[in-house]
Amino acid sequence: MNVFILINHVMLSSLICLFGIVGNIINMCVFVKQGLARASNTSFFAMAVSDTLEIVFQLWHNVCLNPYLVLTDSSIAFNEIMYLTGGYPSLYFTRTTGCIVAYITAERCLSVTFPLRVKQAVTTGRTAAILVFIYVINFETIVPIYLWAYLSWKFFPQQNRTRLGISFRDDRLGTALENSYFQSCLAMISFVLVVVFTSVLVFTLKKNSRWRRKSTTQASRMATISSRERTTVIMVIVVAAVLIVCYTPAISFVIAAAVDINFSITGGQNRVFQAAWSFAFLLHSVNASITILLYYKTSSKYRQTLREFLPRCFSPRRET
């Protein structure tokens, strides 16, 4: 278990998180430069904020998970405080990102199906309101955990000293457990929605590609409009596909924990549970960190804005 944690969390995930923090800050700057008046830019900006905060907390979680910290004579029990200060906040933003991607894929599905109606219905203000609602509803799921568990100075008999650790209020246990199930359901629902909407987008894209081959004068003009939409759709599909791949292990572990009570942090298979989740957290870090590469690869507009934003990073030869 310690080997998996040391490699996946302390080494690989930490390096990926450092890259992701820089990448997501660049993403936010690019979308602000492009203008948040577009609903899609507002959504991608909100996702970049969520991804940045997720990997910041994940980076601290990785530090606390370092097995060698146990050997230090510290007054802080890192293996306890990591849950409230790193693990749970990171998972909160992970679920938030999943819900935002579900909304983005749903909005794209409606845009390619009912383009005129969606332009009138999906305004920037309404998109911002929906994104705020996503943040709030996910935040409400994590509040009971902090009402049940809290940081406090307590006595550790093994070390014969007082250290900063985690304490619990028994009267809040039931609420915290119920909320934990709600969090799992919310994560699974958003994951399923992303899978469904992404499948619809892929089917629609293939259908439009067949239609574009039949070229007429009017169809060519419509195809030009469709090509702009096509670029955004492809970018959304790629982002959603990466999220599906990276979130699948975590969803599988949630289902496994519901089926087998021993597969939990306090169960008989707790070491297997922690080793397995080290891979899930690693993939979460990957998903939140590589969006800059996905945007750069799939969107010419993003590449152009990025080159304008960071002109010194691109040689004149590459820009041409």
SULMO-V28035 format. One record per backbone hydrogen bond with DSSP energy under -0.5 kcal/mol. CO is the residue of the C=O (numbers start at 1). NH is the residue of the N-H. If there is no record, write none. Layout:
CO/NH ; CO/NH
This chain:
1/5 ; 2/6 ; 3/7 ; 4/8 ; 4/9 ; 5/9 ; 5/10 ; 6/11 ; 7/12 ; 8/13 ; 9/14 ; 11/15 ; 12/16 ; 13/17 ; 14/18 ; 15/19 ; 16/20 ; 17/21 ; 18/22 ; 19/23 ; 20/24 ; 21/25 ; 22/26 ; 23/27 ; 24/28 ; 25/29 ; 26/30 ; 27/31 ; 28/32 ; 29/33 ; 30/34 ; 31/35 ; 35/38 ; 38/42 ; 39/43 ; 40/44 ; 41/45 ; 42/46 ; 43/47 ; 44/48 ; 45/49 ; 46/50 ; 47/51 ; 48/52 ; 49/53 ; 50/54 ; 51/55 ; 52/56 ; 53/57 ; 54/58 ; 55/59 ; 56/60 ; 57/61 ; 58/62 ; 59/63 ; 60/64 ; 61/65 ; 63/66 ; 66/69 ; 67/70 ; 68/71 ; 69/72 ; 72/74 ; 75/164 ; 76/78 ; 77/80 ; 77/81 ; 78/82 ; 80/83 ; 80/84 ; 81/85 ; 82/86 ; 82/87 ; 83/88 ; 86/90 ; 87/91 ; 88/92 ; 89/93 ; 90/94 ; 91/95 ; 92/96 ; 93/97 ; 94/98 ; 95/99 ; 96/100 ; 97/101 ; 98/102 ; 99/103 ; 100/104 ; 101/105 ; 102/106 ; 103/107 ; 104/108 ; 105/109 ; 106/110 ; 107/111 ; 108/112 ; 109/113 ; 110/114 ; 114/118 ; 115/119 ; 116/120 ; 117/121 ; 118/122 ; 121/123 ; 123/127 ; 124/128 ; 125/129 ; 126/130 ; 127/131 ; 128/132 ; 129/133 ; 130/134 ; 131/135 ; 132/136 ; 133/137 ; 134/138 ; 135/139 ; 136/140 ; 137/141 ; 138/142 ; 139/142 ; 139/143 ; 140/144 ; 142/145 ; 142/146 ; 143/146 ; 143/147 ; 144/148 ; 145/149 ; 148/169 ; 150/167 ; 152/154 ; 152/165 ; 154/163 ; 155/157 ; 156/160 ; 156/161 ; 161/156 ; 163/154 ; 163/165 ; 164/77 ; 165/152 ; 167/150 ; 168/170 ; 169/172 ; 170/173 ; 172/176 ; 173/177 ; 174/178 ; 175/179 ; 176/180 ; 177/181 ; 178/182 ; 179/183 ; 180/184 ; 181/185 ; 182/186 ; 183/187 ; 184/188 ; 185/189 ; 186/190 ; 187/191 ; 188/192 ; 189/193 ; 190/194 ; 191/195 ; 192/196 ; 193/197 ; 194/198 ; 195/199 ; 196/200 ; 197/201 ; 198/202 ; 199/203 ; 200/204 ; 201/205 ; 202/206 ; 203/207 ; 204/208 ; 205/209 ; 206/210 ; 207/211 ; 208/212 ; 209/213 ; 210/213 ; 211/214 ; 213/215 ; 216/220 ; 217/221 ; 218/222 ; 219/223 ; 220/224 ; 221/225 ; 222/226 ; 223/227 ; 224/228 ; 225/229 ; 226/230 ; 227/231 ; 228/232 ; 229/233 ; 230/234 ; 231/235 ; 232/236 ; 233/237 ; 234/238 ; 235/239 ; 236/240 ; 237/241 ; 238/242 ; 239/243 ; 240/244 ; 241/245 ; 242/246 ; 243/247 ; 244/248 ; 245/249 ; 247/251 ; 248/252 ; 249/253 ; 250/254 ; 251/255 ; 252/256 ; 253/257 ; 254/258 ; 255/259 ; 256/260 ; 259/261 ; 260/263 ; 262/264 ; 262/269 ; 267/270 ; 269/273 ; 270/274 ; 271/275 ; 272/276 ; 273/277 ; 274/278 ; 275/279 ; 276/279 ; 276/280 ; 277/281 ; 278/282 ; 279/283 ; 280/284 ; 281/285 ; 282/286 ; 283/287 ; 284/288 ; 285/289 ; 286/289 ; 286/290 ; 290/293 ; 290/294 ; 291/295 ; 292/296 ; 293/297 ; 294/298 ; 295/299 ; 298/300 ; 299/303 ; 300/304 ; 301/305 ; 302/306 ; 303/307 ; 304/308 ; 305/309 ; 306/310 ; 308/311 ; 310/313 ; 311/314 ; 315/319 ; 316/320
